[in-house]
Amino acid sequence: MDSAVDSAWGDVMDKSVANGCTVGLVCHHGGMMGFLLKTVVNGIALWVAAALIDGITLAEDDTSTTNRVLTILLVALVFGLINAVVKPIASFLAFPAIILTLGLFTLIINAAMLSLTSWVSGPLGLSFHVDSFFWDAVLGGIVISLVSMVLNVVVPDGK
């Protein structure tokens, strides 16, 4: 029995080392780069949504390009954190509605995450606002999903 465990452990370690990881089971290969790429992709998607939809404003108060880019990246970071923490809980609680609507309720969940990002961005001093939930947030969620999907196909994941 011990030899089977040792063999399996050795296979895991060999694969980790082959991928450039030296930590063993917890491989950090591409972790920070993947995180940065996802944040940039979220920022571009948020910027496109703000450019296409009149009810979404992003970094319009800032005068310099550096401040605008920084604001977009910080809003993308907040959006990513909300999607990582709140969205799985909301999706779990809304699972019956997602099943009944054949997945269309995920559009409402995406809109809620966008509205929550707008709500959190205000107290943080970030220039991001979604005017109305139904049209602006739902359409913004659709645009962000489409742009993110295209960019995730084009940009490598860092793995």
C-alpha positions as CSV (number, residue, x, y, z in Angstrom):
1,M,0.0,0.0,0.0
2,D,2.8,2.4,0.9
3,S,4.5,1.8,-2.5
4,A,1.3,2.8,-4.3
5,V,1.1,6.0,-2.4
6,D,4.8,6.7,-2.9
7,S,4.4,6.1,-6.6
8,A,1.4,8.4,-6.9
9,W,3.2,11.1,-4.9
10,G,6.3,10.7,-7.1
11,D,4.1,11.1,-10.3
12,V,2.6,14.3,-8.9
13,M,6.0,15.7,-8.0
14,D,7.4,14.8,-11.4
15,K,4.6,16.6,-13.2
16,S,5.0,19.7,-10.9
17,V,8.7,19.9,-11.5
18,A,8.2,19.3,-15.3
19,N,5.8,22.4,-15.3
20,G,8.4,24.5,-13.6
21,C,6.9,24.3,-10.1
22,T,8.9,23.5,-7.1
23,V,6.1,23.6,-4.5
24,G,4.7,20.1,-5.1
25,L,1.0,19.6,-5.0
26,V,0.3,23.4,-4.9
27,C,1.5,24.5,-8.2
28,H,1.8,28.3,-8.6
29,H,2.9,28.2,-12.2
30,G,1.3,31.2,-14.0
31,G,-0.6,32.2,-10.9
32,M,0.3,35.9,-10.7
33,M,0.5,36.3,-14.5
34,G,-2.9,34.6,-14.9
35,F,-4.4,36.9,-12.3
36,L,-3.0,40.0,-14.0
37,L,-4.2,38.8,-17.4
38,K,-7.7,38.2,-16.1
39,T,-7.7,41.6,-14.5
40,V,-6.7,43.3,-17.7
41,V,-9.3,41.3,-19.6
42,N,-12.0,42.4,-17.1
43,G,-10.8,46.0,-17.5
44,I,-11.0,45.9,-21.3
45,A,-14.5,44.3,-21.1
46,L,-15.7,46.9,-18.6
47,W,-14.3,49.7,-20.8
48,V,-16.0,48.3,-23.9
49,A,-19.3,48.0,-22.0
50,A,-19.0,51.6,-20.8
51,A,-18.2,52.8,-24.3
52,L,-21.2,51.0,-25.8
53,I,-23.9,51.5,-23.2
54,D,-24.9,55.1,-22.2
55,G,-26.0,54.1,-18.7
56,I,-22.5,52.8,-17.7
57,T,-19.8,55.4,-16.8
58,L,-16.2,54.4,-16.2
59,A,-13.3,56.7,-15.4
60,E,-15.0,59.8,-17.0
61,D,-14.0,62.1,-14.0
62,D,-10.3,61.6,-14.5
63,T,-8.5,63.9,-16.8
64,S,-5.2,62.1,-17.3
65,T,-4.8,58.9,-19.2
66,T,-2.8,57.3,-16.4
67,N,-5.6,58.0,-13.9
68,R,-8.2,56.6,-16.3
69,V,-6.2,53.4,-16.8
70,L,-5.6,53.0,-13.1
71,T,-9.3,53.5,-12.4
72,I,-10.2,50.9,-15.0
73,L,-7.8,48.4,-13.5
74,L,-9.0,49.0,-10.0
75,V,-12.6,48.7,-11.0
76,A,-11.7,45.5,-12.9
77,L,-10.0,44.2,-9.7
78,V,-13.1,44.9,-7.6
79,F,-15.3,43.3,-10.3
80,G,-13.0,40.2,-10.3
81,L,-13.1,39.9,-6.5
82,I,-16.9,40.2,-6.5
83,N,-17.2,37.6,-9.2
84,A,-14.8,35.3,-7.3
85,V,-16.5,35.7,-3.9
86,V,-20.2,36.7,-4.4
87,K,-21.1,35.1,-7.7
88,P,-20.7,31.5,-6.7
89,I,-22.9,32.0,-3.7
90,A,-25.5,33.8,-5.8
91,S,-25.4,31.1,-8.5
92,F,-25.8,28.4,-5.9
93,L,-28.8,30.1,-4.3
94,A,-30.3,30.8,-7.7
95,F,-29.7,27.3,-9.0
96,P,-33.5,26.4,-9.3
97,A,-34.1,29.6,-11.2
98,I,-31.1,28.9,-13.5
99,I,-32.5,25.4,-14.2
100,L,-36.1,26.6,-14.8
101,T,-34.9,29.3,-17.2
102,L,-32.4,27.0,-19.0
103,G,-29.5,29.2,-17.9
104,L,-31.0,32.6,-18.8
105,F,-31.1,33.6,-15.2
106,T,-27.3,33.8,-15.2
107,L,-27.8,37.1,-17.2
108,I,-29.6,38.5,-14.1
109,I,-26.8,37.2,-11.8
110,N,-24.2,38.9,-14.1
111,A,-26.2,42.1,-14.0
112,A,-26.4,41.9,-10.2
113,M,-22.6,41.5,-10.0
114,L,-22.1,44.5,-12.2
115,S,-24.5,46.6,-10.1
116,L,-22.8,45.4,-6.9
117,T,-19.5,46.5,-8.4
118,S,-21.0,49.9,-9.1
119,W,-22.3,50.1,-5.5
120,V,-18.9,49.1,-4.0
121,S,-16.9,51.4,-6.3
122,G,-18.6,54.5,-5.0
123,P,-17.3,54.4,-1.4
124,L,-13.9,53.4,-2.7
125,G,-13.7,56.6,-4.7
126,L,-13.7,54.9,-8.1
127,S,-15.4,56.5,-11.0
128,F,-17.8,53.6,-12.0
129,H,-21.5,53.8,-12.1
130,V,-24.4,51.8,-13.6
131,D,-27.6,53.9,-13.9
132,S,-30.4,51.3,-14.0
133,F,-30.4,47.6,-13.2
134,F,-32.6,46.2,-15.9
135,W,-31.4,47.7,-19.2
136,D,-27.9,49.0,-18.4
137,A,-26.7,46.3,-16.0
138,V,-28.2,43.4,-18.1
139,L,-26.9,44.7,-21.4
140,G,-23.6,45.5,-19.7
141,G,-23.4,42.0,-18.4
142,I,-24.0,40.6,-21.8
143,V,-21.3,42.9,-23.4
144,I,-18.8,42.0,-20.7
145,S,-19.4,38.3,-21.1
146,L,-19.0,38.5,-24.9
147,V,-15.9,40.6,-24.7
148,S,-14.3,38.5,-22.0
149,M,-15.1,35.3,-23.9
150,V,-13.4,36.7,-27.1
151,L,-10.4,38.0,-25.2
152,N,-9.9,34.8,-23.2
153,V,-9.8,32.9,-26.5
154,V,-7.2,35.3,-28.0
155,V,-5.1,36.0,-24.9
156,P,-3.2,32.9,-23.4
157,D,-4.1,32.0,-19.9
158,G,-0.6,31.9,-18.6
159,K,-0.7,28.1,-18.0
